[in-house]
Amino acid sequence: MIKKIAPILLILAGLLIFLYPTIKDRYEIYQQRQILKAWEDNLQRIDQVPIDAQNTTADEQDQTPASVSPALTGANSADDMEQRLQSKGIGKKSIEGVLIIDKINLKLPIITNATQAHLALSVASILHTGKPGQIGNYAIAGHRSHTYGKNFNRLDEIEIGDRIQVQTADETFTYIVNSKQYVKPTQVEVLEGNGKDSEITLITCHPLYKPTQRIIVKGILAENQNAES
């Protein structure tokens, strides 16, 4: 019996060895497609109407910097946001760090995974992208809230040369903005890294009302540009 089965097993083993490269390539292609699908899903959630827009009047949505209460701006929102996250059951383990952009007075906790629920609360990282300070493209998505200064409402004010900071529990990473562009929602390639630098990508919808594009703000870790931190 064993003598009859042995040749069959050898043939099957030979076929597996022969087909292994093809199977491996197919599996890698499948994984890549799954990642791209996840990226597309995350980017589509940015277009969901922010909660504040559903509960504000037209006058409130059209507020200008001079008429907005300081309590609504990024500088004072971190503590309020932390309390709000805790009330929603999101603990410290789900917070990757704090995003700080002095140029637009923004300071917000970064939640892991840009789900619709998380984006309703703060900005969130996109799965299968990079990590703070590491080689790769650390991508963070956020709603362009209709309330002035809230979340990524002012992201379009960012210019090349501005600084973006990510504060983790152990370290603060400073990125220098080196690119700003407006792309179609289907252009998920903006989430890919260049394979050699520590990058950051901030993403939100554009224009503010009836968005058809994405604002993409990219930066590179300051030490990679020999910039002062």
LINBEL-V94015 format. One record per residue. RES is the residue in one small letter. PHI is phi in whole degrees, -180 to 180 (999 if undefined). PSI is psi in whole degrees, 0 to 359 (* if undefined). D_FIRST is the distance of its C-alpha to the first C-alpha in whole Angstrom. Layout:
res & phi & psi & d_first
RES & PHI & PSI & D_FIRST
RES & PHI & PSI & D_FIRST
//
This chain:
res & phi & psi & d_first
m & 999 & 315 & 0
i & -64 & 322 & 4
k & -65 & 329 & 5
k & -76 & 324 & 5
i & -78 & 326 & 6
a & -55 & 312 & 9
p & -61 & 323 & 11
i & -64 & 317 & 12
l & -64 & 321 & 12
l & -64 & 320 & 15
i & -64 & 315 & 16
l & -63 & 320 & 17
a & -63 & 319 & 18
g & -64 & 320 & 21
l & -65 & 319 & 22
l & -64 & 318 & 23
i & -64 & 319 & 25
f & -67 & 321 & 26
l & -87 & 350 & 27
y & -54 & 311 & 28
p & -57 & 320 & 32
t & -67 & 315 & 32
i & -62 & 317 & 31
k & -62 & 315 & 33
d & -62 & 318 & 36
r & -63 & 320 & 36
y & -67 & 319 & 35
e & -65 & 320 & 39
i & -62 & 318 & 40
y & -61 & 315 & 39
q & -62 & 317 & 41
q & -61 & 319 & 44
r & -66 & 322 & 45
q & -65 & 320 & 44
i & -65 & 316 & 47
l & -62 & 321 & 49
k & -64 & 318 & 49
a & -64 & 320 & 50
w & -63 & 316 & 53
e & -61 & 318 & 54
d & -62 & 317 & 54
n & -63 & 317 & 56
l & -69 & 327 & 58
q & -66 & 329 & 59
r & -68 & 338 & 60
i & -63 & 331 & 63
d & -80 & 351 & 64
q & -62 & 139 & 64
v & -63 & 122 & 68
p & -58 & 146 & 69
i & -58 & 321 & 70
d & -65 & 333 & 73
a & -73 & 335 & 74
q & -79 & 342 & 73
n & -119 & 16 & 76
t & -120 & 157 & 79
t & -85 & 170 & 82
a & -62 & 322 & 82
d & -63 & 320 & 85
e & -68 & 324 & 83
q & -71 & 336 & 80
d & -97 & 17 & 83
q & -61 & 146 & 84
t & -104 & 165 & 85
p & -53 & 324 & 85
a & -70 & 335 & 89
s & -104 & 359 & 88
v & -87 & 137 & 85
s & -67 & 140 & 85
p & -58 & 336 & 83
a & -65 & 342 & 81
l & -92 & 350 & 79
t & -85 & 164 & 79
g & -60 & 327 & 76
a & -60 & 327 & 78
n & -109 & 9 & 78
s & -91 & 343 & 75
a & -62 & 312 & 72
d & -66 & 317 & 73
d & -61 & 318 & 74
m & -66 & 321 & 70
e & -61 & 318 & 69
q & -65 & 321 & 70
r & -65 & 319 & 69
l & -63 & 316 & 65
q & -62 & 323 & 65
s & -68 & 339 & 67
k & -94 & 6 & 64
g & 83 & 15 & 61
i & -99 & 110 & 61
g & -91 & 185 & 61
k & -64 & 331 & 61
k & -66 & 337 & 57
s & -91 & 357 & 57
i & -102 & 120 & 60
e & -83 & 334 & 59
g & 167 & 196 & 63
v & -124 & 131 & 66
l & -93 & 127 & 67
i & -127 & 123 & 71
i & -132 & 98 & 73
d & -61 & 327 & 76
k & -55 & 322 & 78
i & -115 & 17 & 77
n & 60 & 42 & 77
l & -112 & 134 & 74
k & -150 & 106 & 72
l & -139 & 147 & 69
p & -70 & 144 & 66
i & -101 & 115 & 63
i & -88 & 144 & 60
t & -73 & 127 & 56
n & 82 & 113 & 55
a & -82 & 66 & 57
t & -80 & 167 & 57
q & -62 & 320 & 59
a & -65 & 319 & 60
h & -69 & 320 & 61
l & -68 & 337 & 63
a & -73 & 343 & 65
l & -103 & 320 & 66
s & -163 & 197 & 66
v & -86 & 160 & 64
a & -148 & 149 & 60
s & -79 & 153 & 58
i & -96 & 127 & 55
l & -60 & 152 & 52
h & 69 & 18 & 50
t & -108 & 199 & 53
g & -81 & 189 & 54
k & -125 & 156 & 56
p & -57 & 129 & 59
g & 79 & 353 & 60
q & -99 & 159 & 57
i & -62 & 131 & 56
g & 135 & 181 & 55
n & -111 & 104 & 57
y & -83 & 107 & 58
a & -103 & 132 & 59
i & -127 & 127 & 61
a & -109 & 155 & 62
g & -160 & 152 & 65
h & -70 & 146 & 67
r & -91 & 81 & 70
s & -54 & 149 & 72
h & -78 & 350 & 75
t & -89 & 126 & 77
y & -56 & 130 & 79
g & 83 & 357 & 77
k & -96 & 136 & 74
n & 52 & 231 & 71
f & -97 & 28 & 70
n & -56 & 323 & 73
r & -105 & 17 & 75
l & -60 & 330 & 72
d & -70 & 352 & 74
e & -82 & 346 & 77
i & -65 & 141 & 74
e & -128 & 161 & 75
i & -60 & 133 & 74
g & 102 & 343 & 75
d & -69 & 163 & 75
r & -109 & 142 & 73
i & -124 & 130 & 70
q & -117 & 142 & 69
v & -122 & 116 & 66
q & -100 & 115 & 66
t & -102 & 183 & 63
a & -66 & 335 & 63
d & -110 & 337 & 63
e & -158 & 160 & 65
t & -115 & 125 & 67
f & -108 & 131 & 66
t & -111 & 126 & 68
y & -112 & 145 & 67
i & -105 & 125 & 70
v & -66 & 125 & 70
n & -124 & 2 & 69
s & -161 & 141 & 69
k & -143 & 126 & 70
q & -148 & 164 & 68
y & -119 & 123 & 68
v & -129 & 169 & 65
k & -76 & 153 & 63
p & -59 & 336 & 61
t & -84 & 353 & 58
q & -84 & 71 & 59
v & -74 & 351 & 56
e & -64 & 345 & 56
v & -67 & 346 & 59
l & -87 & 352 & 56
e & -81 & 146 & 54
g & -89 & 169 & 55
n & -92 & 0 & 56
g & 84 & 358 & 54
k & -134 & 341 & 57
d & -116 & 159 & 59
s & -91 & 109 & 60
e & -116 & 162 & 61
i & -133 & 144 & 62
t & -133 & 124 & 62
l & -106 & 135 & 64
i & -133 & 135 & 64
t & -153 & 175 & 66
c & -85 & 161 & 67
h & -155 & 140 & 70
p & -73 & 183 & 73
l & -60 & 317 & 74
y & -108 & 139 & 74
k & 50 & 60 & 72
p & -66 & 140 & 69
t & -125 & 352 & 68
q & -133 & 181 & 67
r & -123 & 140 & 66
i & -89 & 127 & 68
i & -119 & 113 & 66
v & -110 & 119 & 67
k & -113 & 146 & 65
g & -141 & 164 & 66
i & -126 & 145 & 65
l & -55 & 133 & 65
a & -56 & 319 & 68
e & -65 & 335 & 67
n & -73 & 345 & 65
q & -109 & 8 & 69
n & 57 & 33 & 71
a & -93 & 155 & 73
e & -74 & 140 & 74
s & -91 & * & 73
//
